[in-house]
């Protein structure tokens, strides 16, 4: 395995160096400068932005790297919602309380979640990333598998510079082009960044009001429901069978679901869906529309739970009550494909083998679990894979 990794690394470096050989990049960049000028970018901005820019092999290495390491959700949340991050978040929440109230009045998003996103993205502004955003995006635009992304983001970044929101030397961010305190990519910046401090610039790097308000605007425009919760941790009755789909909270209550503290659910018509991140053996959550909105920032249940619980604890709430199971790590992509192949071969069609366990795969898993006399939670872990292989 180690030899294979070394060979892949050598091949990758050779491919990158070959792609960057000769004057190819300079020729491409000359054409892109002409294109940018035709799109209305000033010559002054173009020359300042691309001065001394060369391709960055590190960007393509990171983009091509397919990590096989996967962390259990409990480990991820321990890091994302650490005691230090909660403590520092409480300080920021108090420090910016007046600002957060004004932002929340305008956009309807509670300040605690804005602080949480700030903490998750850049550890409260302590690390934006040190990559030259123009260089990173020019690298994407020139070569590799994300040319379309790179070119659209690069043009958006040039427009941001041309408007004078930030200077070229200050436009630093992640290797993928995410920028500022709350890590907007350039097209997201263009669509949602706001000048909340009124200085005439939308500055996500140096203005906390602009950064937090821009995040609130992003969530609001993507469907955040004012005065609604993201969801809650719950307890399930052992005999529950109807776990899929969105249902009103009162319906979940009628099925025997209670809060994590054993109290009745609200008699509400607000709908929620059941989230079992690691199956019945771990914590259960009823998540509402705002949870899905958080996922627009990062489309992962783990990230949304991190934001939700970091925000709640910053504002004095409690953490997750139920314990996480030990020893059942998430599946690698190749193992998810194997689950799909085995399920389909046993008559539980997943309608594709892509390593993405979507609705079809979860329906197939639940059908298999029912046939095996198990609780049908639709969760694919190591135990399920071993059963499908006939090792149990």
NUFIPA-754770 format. One record per atom (N, C-alpha, C): x, y, z; residue in three letters. Coordinates in steps of 0.05 Angstrom, whole numbers, padded with zeros to 5 digits, always signed. Layout:
NUFIPA-754770
XYZala...
***
This chain:
NUFIPA-754770
+00017-00024+00000unk+00000+00000+00000unk+00017+00025+00000unk+00039+00024+00015unk+00057+00047+00017unk+00071+00052-00010unk+00080+00030-00023unk+00093+00032-00049unk+00074+00044-00069unk+00048+00034-00069unk+00028+00044-00087unk+00025+00074-00083unk+00024+00084-00058unk+00021+00112-00052unk+00044+00128-00063unk+00069+00118-00061unk+00092+00132-00071unk+00091+00134-00101unk+00083+00112-00114unk+00081+00112-00144unk+00061+00133-00153unk+00038+00134-00139unk+00017+00153-00147unk+00027+00181-00144unk+00041+00186-00121unk+00052+00213-00116unk+00072+00222-00138unk+00090+00203-00146unk+00110+00209-00166unk+00096+00214-00193unk+00076+00198-00200unk+00061+00202-00225unk+00046+00229-00225unk+00035+00235-00202unk+00020+00261-00200unk+00039+00284-00204unk+00062+00284-00191unk+00081+00306-00193unk+00091+00308-00222unk+00096+00284-00235unk+00105+00285-00263unk+00083+00297-00281unk+00058+00289-00276unk+00036+00299-00292unk+00033+00329-00289unk+00035+00339-00265unk+00033+00368-00260unk+00055+00383-00273unk+00080+00373-00270unk+00103+00387-00281unk+00101+00387-00312unk+00091+00365-00323unk+00088+00363-00352unk+00068+00383-00362unk+00045+00385-00347unk+00024+00404-00354unk+00034+00433-00353unk+00053+00438-00336unk+00063+00466-00333unk+00088+00471-00349unk+00096+00451-00365unk+00122+00455-00380unk+00119+00476-00401unk+00142+00489-00408unk+00143+00508-00430unk+00128+00533-00424unk+00118+00545-00446unk+00104+00570-00444unk+00073+00567-00444unk+00064+00542-00441unk+00035+00537-00443unk+00019+00555-00425unk+00027+00558-00400unk+00012+00574-00381unk+00013+00603-00389unk+00036+00613-00397unk+00038+00641-00405unk+00020+00647-00429unk+00019+00628-00448unk+00002+00631-00471unk-00027+00632-00463unk-00035+00613-00446unk-00062+00612-00436unk-00069+00638-00421unk-00051+00647-00404unk-00056+00671-00388unk-00059+00696-00405unk-00043+00698-00426unk-00046+00720-00445unk-00073+00721-00457unk-00083+00698-00465unk-00110+00696-00476unk-00132+00703-00456unk-00127+00694-00431unk-00147+00699-00410unk-00148+00728-00403unk-00125+00742-00403unk-00125+00771-00398unk-00141+00786-00419unk-00139+00778-00444unk-00155+00791-00465unk-00184+00785-00460unk-00191+00761-00453unk-00218+00753-00447unk-00230+00769-00424unk-00214+00772-00403unk-00222+00787-00379unk-00228+00816-00386unk-00210+00828-00403unk-00214+00856-00410unk-00240+00859-00427unk-00246+00839-00444unk-00270+00840-00460unk-00295+00838-00441unk-00291+00825-00418unk-00313+00822-00399unk-00316+00846-00381unk-00300+00867-00386unk-00303+00891-00371unk-00284+00896-00348unk-00265+00878-00344unk-00245+00881-00323unk-00224+00902-00332unk-00217+00921-00315unk-00198+00941-00324unk-00170+00929-00328unk-00156+00942-00346unk-00128+00933-00351unk-00111+00935-00326unk-00116+00956-00311unk-00100+00960-00286unk-00104+00937-00267unk-00129+00928-00263unk-00135+00905-00245unk-00123+00880-00256unk-00125+00875-00282unk-00115+00851-00294unk-00084+00849-00289unk-00070+00870-00295unk-00041+00869-00292unk-00033+00866-00263unk-00047+00879-00245unk-00040+00877-00216unk-00046+00849-00206unk-00069+00838-00215unk-00077+00811-00205unk-00058+00789-00214unk-00049+00791-00239unk-00033+00769-00250unk-00003+00775-00249unk+00005+00796-00237unk+00034+00802-00235unk+00049+00780-00221unk+00067+00767-00236unk+00084+00746-00224unk+00070+00720-00219unk+00045+00717-00228unk+00029+00693-00222unk+00039+00669-00239unk+00045+00647-00226unk+00052+00622-00239unk+00034+00600-00229unk+00032+00578-00243unk+00015+00556-00233unk+00025+00546-00206unk+00007+00536-00190unk+00014+00526-00163unk+00010+00496-00162unk+00031+00480-00164unk+00028+00451-00164unk+00015+00441-00138unk+00018+00455-00116unk+00007+00446-00091unk-00024+00446-00092unk-00035+00465-00107unk-00064+00466-00110unk-00075+00441-00124unk-00061+00433-00146unk-00071+00410-00160unk-00066+00384-00144unk-00045+00383-00129unk-00040+00360-00112unk-00063+00356-00092unk-00071+00378-00080unk-00092+00377-00060unk-00119+00370-00074unk-00123+00381-00097unk-00148+00376-00111unk-00150+00347-00120unk-00127+00335-00128unk-00127+00308-00138unk-00126+00287-00115unk-00118+00295-00092unk-00115+00276-00070unk-00141+00265-00061unk-00144+00239-00061unk-00168+00225-00052unk-00162+00211-00025unk-00166+00224-00004unk-00159+00212+00022unk-00177+00188+00029unk-00165+00166+00037unk-00180+00142+00045unk-00185+00142+00075unk-00175+00163+00089unk-00179+00164+00118unk-00206+00177+00124unk-00222+00163+00140unk-00248+00174+00148unk-00250+00173+00178unk-00260+00195+00189unk-00263+00197+00218unk-00291+00189+00227unk-00294+00175+00249unk-00320+00172+00261unk-00332+00199+00267unk-00359+00201+00265unk-00372+00227+00269unk-00366+00238+00297unk-00365+00220+00317unk-00359+00230+00344unk-00332+00243+00346unk-00312+00233+00331unk-00286+00246+00331unk-00287+00273+00318unk-00302+00275+00296unk-00304+00300+00282unk-00317+00321+00300unk-00339+00314+00313unk-00353+00333+00330unk-00337+00340+00355unk-00321+00322+00365unk-00303+00328+00388unk-00284+00351+00380unk-00274+00350+00356unk-00256+00371+00347unk-00271+00397+00339unk-00293+00393+00325unk-00308+00417+00315unk-00321+00432+00338unk-00330+00418+00358unk-00344+00430+00381unk-00328+00425+00406unk-00303+00432+00405unk-00285+00428+00428unk-00291+00448+00450unk-00281+00442+00474unk-00285+00461+00496unk-00272+00488+00490unk-00249+00488+00478unk-00235+00513+00471unk-00251+00529+00451unk-00262+00515+00431unk-00278+00530+00411unk-00304+00541+00423unk-00316+00526+00441unk-00340+00536+00454unk-00333+00560+00471unk-00312+00558+00487unk-00303+00580+00504unk-00297+00605+00488unk-00282+00602+00467unk-00275+00625+00450unk-00300+00636+00436unk-00318+00619+00429unk-00343+00628+00416unk-00360+00644+00435unk-00361+00636+00460unk-00376+00651+00480unk-00365+00679+00483unk-00339+00682+00482unk-00326+00708+00484unk-00334+00726+00461unk-00333+00714+00436unk-00341+00729+00412unk-00371+00736+00413unk-00387+00717+00423unk-00416+00721+00424unk-00423+00745+00442unk-00408+00747+00465unk-00412+00769+00483unk-00401+00795+00471unk-00377+00793+00460unk-00363+00816+00449unk-00380+00830+00427unk-00393+00814+00410unk-00407+00825+00387unk-00438+00823+00391unk-00446+00823+00416unk-00475+00819+00421unk-00493+00840+00408unk-00484+00865+00410unk-00500+00887+00398unk-00501+00884+00368unk-00478+00879+00355unk-00477+00875+00326unk-00495+00851+00318unk-00493+00829+00333unk-00508+00805+00326unk-00538+00810+00328unk-00547+00826+00347unk-00575+00833+00349unk-00585+00848+00325unk-00568+00867+00315unk-00576+00882+00292unk-00577+00865+00267unk-00557+00847+00264unk-00557+00829+00241unk-00581+00810+00242unk-00587+00799+00266unk-00610+00781+00268unk-00636+00795+00262unk-00639+00820+00271unk-00664+00834+00265unk-00668+00837+00235unk-00646+00842+00221unk-00648+00846+00192unk-00652+00820+00176unk-00637+00799+00184unk-00637+00775+00168unk-00652+00751+00180unk-00658+00753+00206unk-00673+00731+00219unk-00657+00707+00227unk-00631+00709+00226unk-00614+00686+00233unk-00602+00691+00261unk-00605+00673+00280unk-00594+00677+00307unk-00564+00681+00306unk-00554+00699+00322unk-00526+00706+00322unk-00508+00682+00330unk-00519+00665+00347unk-00502+00643+00357unk-00493+00625+00334unk-00509+00621+00313unk-00501+00605+00291unk-00482+00619+00272unk-00483+00645+00271unk-00464+00660+00256unk-00436+00658+00268unk-00436+00660+00295unk-00410+00657+00309unk-00400+00629+00305unk-00418+00609+00306unk-00410+00581+00303unk-00398+00576+00275unk-00410+00587+00254unk-00398+00584+00227unk-00371+00597+00226unk-00369+00621+00237unk-00343+00635+00238unk-00322+00617+00252unk-00330+00604+00274unk-00312+00587+00288unk-00304+00562+00272unk-00324+00550+00259unk-00319+00526+00243unk-00301+00532+00219unk-00305+00555+00206unk-00292+00561+00181unk-00263+00571+00185unk-00259+00589+00204unk-00232+00601+00206unk-00223+00603+00235unk-00236+00588+00253unk-00229+00590+00282unk-00230+00619+00291unk-00252+00632+00285unk-00257+00660+00293unk-00237+00679+00281unk-00230+00674+00255unk-00213+00693+00241unk-00183+00689+00246unk-00176+00668+00259unk-00147+00664+00265unk-00132+00652+00241unk-00147+00640+00222unk-00133+00629+00199unk-00151+00629+00175unk-00146+00648+00156unk-00162+00649+00131unk-00151+00630+00110unk-00127+00621+00113unk-00112+00609+00091unk-00092+00628+00080unk-00070+00619+00071unk-00048+00636+00062unk-00043+00635+00032unk-00061+00622+00018unk-00058+00619-00011unk-00066+00645-00025unk-00051+00651-00046unk-00059+00673-00064unk-00083+00663-00080unk-00106+00675-00075unk-00131+00666-00088unk-00130+00667-00118unk-00119+00688-00129unk-00117+00691-00158unk-00099+00668-00169unk-00077+00663-00156unk-00059+00642-00166unk-00073+00614-00164unk-00087+00609-00142unk-00101+00583-00139unk-00122+00580-00161unk-00138+00600-00165unk-00159+00598-00185unk-00149+00598-00213unk-00127+00612-00218unk-00115+00611-00245unk-00104+00583-00251unk-00094+00570-00230unk-00084+00542-00233unk-00107+00524-00240unk-00130+00526-00226unk-00153+00510-00232unk-00163+00516-00261unk-00163+00541-00268unk-00174+00549-00294unk-00156+00539-00317unk-00130+00537-00312unk-00112+00529-00333unk-00112+00499-00338unk-00112+00483-00317unk-00109+00454-00321unk-00122+00439-00299unk-00127+00413-00303unk-00139+00396-00283unk-00168+00391-00288unk-00181+00379-00269unk-00209+00370-00273unk-00229+00391-00265unk-00221+00414-00256unk-00240+00434-00247unk-00237+00461-00262unk-00232+00458-00289unk-00227+00482-00305unk-00251+00501-00305unk-00275+00490-00308unk-00299+00506-00309unk-00303+00521-00283unk-00299+00507-00261unk-00301+00520-00234unk-00280+00543-00232unk-00255+00536-00240unk-00234+00555-00237unk-00238+00580-00254unk-00248+00577-00278unk-00252+00600-00295unk-00274+00618-00285unk-00296+00607-00276unk-00318+00623-00266unk-00310+00637-00240unk-00296+00623-00223unk-00288+00635-00197unk-00266+00657-00202unk-00248+00652-00221unk-00227+00671-00226unk-00239+00697-00237unk-00258+00695-00255unk-00271+00719-00265unk-00285+00734-00243unk-00299+00720-00225unk-00312+00733-00203unk-00292+00746-00184unk-00270+00733-00179unk-00249+00746-00163unk-00238+00771-00175unk-00235+00771-00201unk-00225+00796-00215unk-00246+00818-00212unk-00272+00811-00214unk-00292+00832-00211unk-00292+00844-00183unk-00287+00827-00163unk-00285+00836-00135unk-00262+00856-00132unk-00239+00849-00144unk-00216+00867-00143unk-00221+00893-00158unk-00235+00890-00181unk-00240+00914-00197unk-00259+00934-00183unk-00276+00924-00166unk-00294+00941-00151unk-00280+00954-00128unk-00257+00944-00120unk-00242+00956-00098unk-00250+00946-00071unk-00264+00923-00069unk-00271+00913-00043unk-00247+00904-00027unk-00227+00895-00041unk-00203+00885-00027unk-00179+00888-00046unk-00155+00890-00036unk-00132+00893-00053unk-00121+00866-00061unk-00105+00865-00081unk-00094+00840-00091unk-00078+00826-00069unk-00061+00840-00055unk-00044+00827-00035unk-00059+00817-00011unk-00083+00828-00007unk-00100+00818+00016unk-00118+00796+00008unk-00121+00791-00018unk-00140+00770-00027unk-00127+00742-00023unk-00126+00733+00002unk-00115+00707+00008unk-00137+00689+00019unk-00133+00663+00016unk-00154+00645+00025unk-00144+00616+00024unk-00163+00598+00022unk-00156+00569+00021unk-00146+00562-00007unk-00136+00538-00009unk-00125+00528-00035unk-00148+00526-00056unk-00173+00524-00047unk-00195+00521-00065unk-00209+00548-00071unk-00197+00570-00061unk-00208+00596-00067unk-00228+00608-00048unk-00232+00594-00025unk-00251+00605-00004unk-00237+00628+00011unk-00252+00649+00017unk-00239+00674+00026unk-00252+00686+00051unk-00235+00699+00067unk-00245+00715+00088unk-00253+00700+00114unk-00264+00715+00133unk-00271+00704+00159unk-00290+00680+00157unk-00309+00682+00138unk-00328+00660+00136unk-00327+00645+00110unk-00304+00648+00096unk-00296+00630+00074unk-00317+00628+00051unk-00322+00651+00038unk-00338+00651+00014unk-00321+00647-00011unk-00330+00630-00030unk-00317+00630-00055unk-00326+00655-00071unk-00311+00663-00091unk-00317+00689-00104unk-00346+00692-00114unk-00358+00671-00127unk-00385+00674-00137unk-00405+00677-00114unk-00400+00664-00092unk-00417+00667-00068unk-00414+00695-00057unk-00390+00704-00056unk-00384+00732-00048unk-00400+00752-00064unk-00399+00749-00091unk-00413+00767-00108unk-00443+00767-00103unk-00454+00743-00098unk-00483+00740-00095unk-00493+00748-00068unk-00477+00745-00047unk-00488+00747-00020unk-00473+00766-00001unk-00448+00774-00007unk-00433+00791+00011unk-00447+00819+00013unk-00446+00830+00037unk-00459+00856+00041unk-00440+00875+00056unk-00444+00901+00051unk-00429+00922+00065unk-00445+00930+00090unk-00442+00916+00112unk-00458+00921+00135unk-00447+00944+00152unk-00421+00949+00150unk-00410+00971+00166unk-00412+00998+00152unk-00421+00998+00126unk-00426+01023+00112unk-00402+01038+00102unk-00379+01025+00099unk-00356+01039+00090unk-00352+01038+00059unk-00372+01027+00045unk-00371+01027+00016unk-00358+01002+00005unk-00348+00984+00022unk-00334+00960+00012unk-00346+00936+00026unk-00347+00913+00012unk-00355+00888+00024unk-00329+00873+00031unk-00321+00875+00056unk-00295+00866+00064unk-00298+00843+00084unk-00295+00818+00074unk-00298+00795+00092unk-00272+00789+00107unk-00251+00802+00100unk-00225+00797+00113unk-00221+00814+00138unk-00228+00840+00136unk-00221+00858+00157unk-00245+00870+00172unk-00269+00865+00162unk-00293+00875+00175unk-00310+00853+00186unk-00311+00850+00212unk-00328+00829+00225unk-00358+00834+00219unk-00367+00860+00220unk-00395+00865+00212unk-00402+00855+00184unk-00384+00860+00165unk-00389+00851+00137unk-00389+00821+00136unk-00370+00808+00149unk-00368+00778+00147unk-00392+00764+00160unk-00400+00773+00184unk-00423+00759+00197unk-00449+00766+00183unk-00453+00790+00175unk-00477+00798+00161unk-00479+00784+00134unk-00457+00781+00120unk-00457+00767+00095unk-00465+00738+00098unk-00456+00725+00120unk-00464+00698+00125unk-00493+00696+00132unk-00503+00715+00147unk-00532+00716+00153unk-00548+00720+00128unk-00539+00737+00110unk-00553+00742+00085unk-00553+00716+00068unk-00531+00702+00067unk-00529+00677+00052unk-00549+00657+00063unk-00551+00653+00089unk-00569+00634+00100unk-00598+00643+00096unk-00603+00669+00099unk-00630+00679+00095unk-00640+00675+00066unk-00623+00682+00047unk-00630+00679+00019unk-00633+00650+00011unk-00621+00632+00025unk-00624+00604+00019unk-00646+00590+00035unk-00663+00606+00048unk-00687+00594+00059unk-00689+00592+00089unk-00671+00606+00104unk-00673+00604+00133unk-00700+00615+00143unk-00712+00599+00161unk-00739+00607+00171unk-00735+00621+00198unk-00743+00646+00198unk-00741+00662+00223unk-00758+00649+00245unk-00747+00649+00269unk-00760+00639+00293unk-00763+00608+00293unk-00752+00595+00274unk-00752+00565+00274unk-00726+00554+00284unk-00727+00530+00294unk-00703+00516+00304unk-00690+00500+00281unk-00666+00492+00285unk-00653+00474+00266unk-00663+00445+00270unk-00671+00439+00295unk-00680+00412+00302unk-00674+00407+00331unk-00674+00381+00338unk-00669+00374+00366unk-00660+00344+00367unk-00647+00338+00389unk-00641+00310+00394unk-00665+00297+00406unk-00671+00272+00399unk-00695+00258+00408unk-00688+00229+00417unk-00708+00217+00429unk-00707+00188+00436unk-00728+00174+00420unk-00722+00150+00411unk-00741+00134+00395unk-00751+00110+00411unk-00776+00104+00407unk-00786+00078+00419unk-00774+00055+00404unk-00770+00033+00418unk-00757+00010+00405unk-00772-00001+00381unk-00798+00001+00381unk-00814-00011+00360unk-00821+00008+00337unk-00809+00031+00336unk-00815+00050+00314unk-00808+00038+00287unk-00826+00041+00268unk-00821+00031+00241unk-00821+00053+00220unk-00838+00073+00224unk-00840+00094+00204unk-00819+00116+00210unk-00795+00113+00197unk-00774+00131+00204unk-00766+00149+00180unk-00777+00144+00156unk-00769+00160+00133unk-00790+00182+00127unk-00781+00201+00112unk-00799+00223+00104unk-00801+00245+00124unk-00813+00268+00115unk-00818+00290+00133unk-00846+00288+00145unk-00848+00293+00170unk-00873+00291+00184unk-00876+00314+00204unk-00900+00323+00209unk-00904+00344+00230unk-00893+00333+00257unk-00884+00352+00274unk-00873+00344+00300unk-00894+00328+00316unk-00920+00336+00314unk-00940+00322+00330unk-00943+00293+00320unk-00938+00288+00294unk-00940+00261+00284unk-00917+00244+00296unk-00893+00256+00296unk-00871+00241+00309unk-00877+00235+00338unk-00889+00254+00351unk-00897+00250+00379unk-00917+00227+00382unk-00936+00226+00363unk-00956+00204+00364unk-00943+00177+00359unk-00920+00176+00346unk-00905+00151+00341unk-00888+00143+00365unk-00889+00159+00386unk-00874+00152+00410unk-00847+00166+00413unk-00840+00184+00394unk-00815+00198+00396unk-00817+00220+00418unk-00797+00222+00434unk-00796+00243+00455unk-00771+00260+00452unk-00768+00281+00467unk-00743+00296+00467unk-00722+00279+00481unk-00697+00287+00479unk-00675+00272+00491unk-00678+00272+00522unk-00694+00291+00533unk-00698+00292+00562unk-00724+00279+00570unk-00735+00263+00551unk-00760+00247+00557unk-00785+00263+00559unk-00785+00288+00550unk-00810+00303+00551unk-00824+00301+00523unk-00849+00309+00523unk-00865+00307+00498unk-00855+00327+00477unk-00857+00319+00452unk-00851+00337+00431unk-00872+00359+00429unk-00865+00383+00418unk-00885+00404+00414unk-00908+00395+00397unk-00932+00403+00403unk-00955+00397+00386unk-00955+00416+00363unk-00937+00412+00345unk-00932+00431+00323unk-00936+00418+00296unk-00945+00435+00277unk-00947+00426+00249unk-00921+00429+00234unk-00901+00441+00246unk-00875+00444+00232unk-00865+00416+00226unk-00855+00412+00202unk-00846+00385+00194unk-00816+00381+00200unk-00810+00356+00204unk-00782+00349+00210unk-00777+00321+00199unk-00752+00315+00193unk-00745+00288+00185unk-00725+00276+00206unk-00725+00250+00207unk-00708+00236+00227unk-00680+00232+00216unk-00661+00240+00231unk-00633+00237+00223unk-00620+00218+00243unk-00610+00195+00232unk-00595+00176+00248unk-00567+00173+00236unk-00549+00191+00244unk-00523+00192+00231unk-00507+00167+00232unk-00510+00151+00253unk-00495+00125+00255unk-00515+00102+00262unk-00540+00106+00253unk-00559+00085+00258unk-00572+00086+00286unk-00588+00066+00292unk-00602+00065+00317unk-00584+00064+00342unk-00559+00056+00338unk-00541+00053+00361unk-00530+00080+00371unk-00534+00101+00356unk-00524+00127+00363unk-00546+00147+00368unk-00539+00173+00372unk-00559+00194+00376unk-00578+00197+00352unk-00602+00205+00359unk-00623+00210+00338unk-00631+00239+00339unk-00638+00250+00316unk-00645+00278+00314unk-00670+00282+00296unk-00687+00300+00303unk-00708+00309+00285unk-00698+00336+00274unk-00693+00337+00248unk-00682+00361+00236unk-00703+00375+00219unk-00703+00402+00220unk-00722+00418+00206unk-00708+00432+00182unk-00723+00449+00169unk-00714+00463+00145unk-00687+00477+00150unk-00684+00490+00173unk-00660+00506+00177unk-00635+00489+00178unk-00637+00463+00185unk-00615+00445+00184unk-00605+00442+00156unk-00624+00439+00138unk-00618+00436+00109unk-00605+00462+00099unk-00613+00485+00109unk-00601+00510+00101unk-00572+00512+00109unk-00566+00503+00134unk-00538+00502+00143unk-00521+00485+00124unk-00533+00464+00113unk-00518+00446+00095unk-00512+00459+00068unk-00526+00482+00062unk-00518+00496+00038unk-00490+00507+00040unk-00481+00512+00065unk-00454+00522+00070unk-00434+00499+00065unk-00441+00476+00074unk-00424+00452+00071unk-00443+00428+00072unk-00445+00414+00050unk-00466+00393+00047unk-00459+00367+00061unk-00457+00369+00088unk-00450+00345+00104unk-00466+00347+00130unk-00479+00325+00137unk-00493+00325+00163unk-00474+00331+00186unk-00449+00321+00184unk-00430+00325+00206unk-00425+00355+00209unk-00421+00370+00187unk-00416+00399+00189unk-00440+00413+00201unk-00464+00406+00192unk-00489+00420+00202unk-00493+00414+00231unk-00488+00390+00240unk-00490+00384+00269unk-00469+00399+00284unk-00445+00402+00273unk-00424+00417+00286unk-00432+00446+00290unk-00443+00459+00269unk-00452+00487+00271unk-00475+00489+00291unk-00494+00470+00290unk-00518+00471+00307unk-00510+00469+00337unk-00493+00450+00343unk-00486+00445+00371unk-00465+00465+00381unk-00448+00474+00364unk-00429+00495+00372unk-00445+00520+00379unk-00463+00528+00361unk-00480+00551+00366unk-00497+00549+00391unk-00509+00526+00395unk-00526+00523+00418unk-00510+00525+00444unk-00486+00513+00445unk-00470+00514+00469unk-00457+00541+00473unk-00451+00555+00452unk-00441+00583+00454unk-00461+00600+00469unk-00487+00594+00464unk-00509+00610+00476unk-00519+00597+00502unk-00504+00578+00513unk-00510+00567+00539unk-00526+00541+00539unk-00531+00530+00515unk-00546+00505+00513unk-00529+00481+00519unk-00541+00458+00516unk-00527+00433+00523unk-00518+00419+00497unk-00500+00400+00501unk-00490+00384+00478unk-00507+00360+00473unk-00496+00342+00457unk-00510+00317+00451unk-00510+00299+00475unk-00533+00288+00482unk-00536+00272+00506unk-00530+00243+00502unk-00540+00230+00481unk-00536+00202+00477unk-00506+00196+00470unk-00498+00172+00476unk-00470+00164+00470unk-00467+00154+00442unk-00443+00158+00431unk-00437+00148+00404unk-00426+00120+00406unk-00433+00102+00388unk-00422+00075+00388unk-00392+00075+00383unk-00379+00056+00393unk-00350+00054+00390unk-00343+00033+00369unk-00322+00038+00353unk-00311+00018+00336unk-00324+00014+00309unk-00345+00030+00302unk-00358+00026+00276unk-00354+00051+00259unk-00330+00052+00247unk-00323+00076+00231unk-00340+00078+00206unk-00341+00102+00194unk-00354+00105+00168unk-00341+00089+00147unk-00355+00081+00126unk-00344+00065+00105unk-00329+00083+00085unk-00307+00071+00074unk-00293+00084+00052unk-00311+00083+00027unk-00304+00099+00007unk-00320+00100-00017unk-00321+00073-00031unk-00298+00059-00031unk-00297+00032-00044unk-00315+00013-00029unk-00317+00016-00003unk-00334-00002+00013unk-00364+00004+00009unk-00370+00030+00005unk-00398+00037-00001unk-00406+00025-00028unk-00388+00025-00047unk-00394+00012-00073unk-00399-00018-00070unk-00383-00030-00052unk-00386-00058-00047unk-00413-00064-00035unk-00421-00047-00016unk-00448-00050-00004unk-00469-00049-00026unk-00467-00030-00044unk-00487-00027-00065unk-00487-00052-00083unk-00463-00062-00090unk-00462-00085-00108unk-00474-00110-00094unk-00468-00114-00068unk-00478-00137-00054unk-00508-00135-00050unk-00518-00112-00043unk-00547-00109-00040unk-00561-00115-00066unk-00552-00104-00088unk-00565-00109-00114unk-00564-00138-00122unk-00541-00152-00116unk-00539-00180-00123unk-00557-00198-00106unk-00566-00188-00083unk-00584-00203-00065unk-00613-00195-00070unk-00618-00179-00091unk-00646-00172-00097unk-00655-00146-00085unk-00637-00130-00074unk-00645-00104-00062unk-00631-00082-00079unk-00644-00075-00101unk-00632-00058-00121unk-00626-00030-00111unk-00601-00022-00114unk-00594+00006-00106unk-00594+00025-00131unk-00599+00014-00154unk-00601+00029-00179unk-00576+00046-00184unk-00554+00032-00182unk-00528+00044-00188unk-00507+00038-00167unk-00482+00038-00176unk-00459+00033-00158unk-00440+00057-00161unk-00444+00076-00143unk-00428+00101-00146unk-00415+00109-00120unk-00418+00094-00099unk-00406+00101-00073unk-00421+00123-00059unk-00444+00132-00069unk-00460+00153-00057unk-00485+00140-00047unk-00488+00137-00021unk-00511+00123-00009unk-00535+00142-00007unk-00548+00146-00029unk-00571+00164-00030unk-00597+00150-00023unk-00620+00162-00030unk-00646+00151-00023unk-00651+00122-00033unk-00642+00116-00058unk-00646+00089-00068unk-00631+00068-00052unk-00606+00075-00046unk-00589+00056-00030unk-00600+00053-00002unk-00610+00075+00010unk-00620+00073+00037unk-00646+00056+00038unk-00663+00059+00017unk-00687+00042+00015unk-00679+00013+00013unk-00658+00007-00003unk-00649-00020-00006unk-00638-00031+00020unk-00623-00015+00035unk-00612-00024+00061unk-00635-00030+00080unk-00655-00012+00081unk-00677-00016+00100unk-00693-00042+00093unk-00696-00047+00067unk-00710-00071+00059unk-00695-00096+00067unk-00669-00095+00063unk-00652-00117+00072unk-00653-00121+00102unk-00652-00099+00117unk-00652-00101+00146unk-00679-00113+00155unk-00701-00105+00143unk-00727-00116+00150unk-00727-00147+00145unk-00717-00155+00123unk-00717-00183+00116unk-00700-00199+00136unk-00679-00186+00146unk-00661-00199+00165unk-00672-00197+00194unk-00695-00184+00198unk-00706-00181+00224unk-00692-00160+00241unk-00679-00140+00228unk-00665-00119+00243unk-00681-00093+00242unk-00674-00075+00259unk-00686-00049+00259unk-00677-00034+00233unk-00696-00025+00217unk-00689-00015+00191unk-00682+00015+00191unk-00657+00021+00199unk-00648+00049+00201unk-00635+00059+00176unk-00629+00041+00157unk-00617+00050+00132unk-00588+00057+00134unk-00575+00051+00157unk-00547+00059+00161unk-00528+00038+00150unk-00508+00047+00136unk-00487+00030+00125unk-00461+00033+00140unk-00455+00014+00157unk-00430+00013+00171unk-00415-00013+00167unk-00394-00017+00181unk-00378-00041+00178unk-00394-00066+00184unk-00412-00065+00204unk-00428-00088+00211unk-00446-00097+00188unk-00458-00077+00174unk-00475-00084+00151unk-00458-00096+00129unk-00435-00085+00124unk-00418-00096+00102unk-00410-00125+00109unk-00404-00130+00134unk-00396-00158+00142unk-00419-00177+00139unk-00443-00168+00146unk-00467-00185+00143unk-00472-00191+00113unk-00470-00171+00097unk-00474-00175+00068unk-00454-00195+00056unk-00430-00194+00068unk-00409-00213+00059unk-00412-00241+00071unk-00432-00243+00089unk-00437-00269+00102unk-00418-00276+00124unk-00406-00256+00137unk-00387-00261+00158unk-00400-00262+00186unk-00426-00256+00187unk-00440-00257+00213unk-00458-00281+00212unk
***
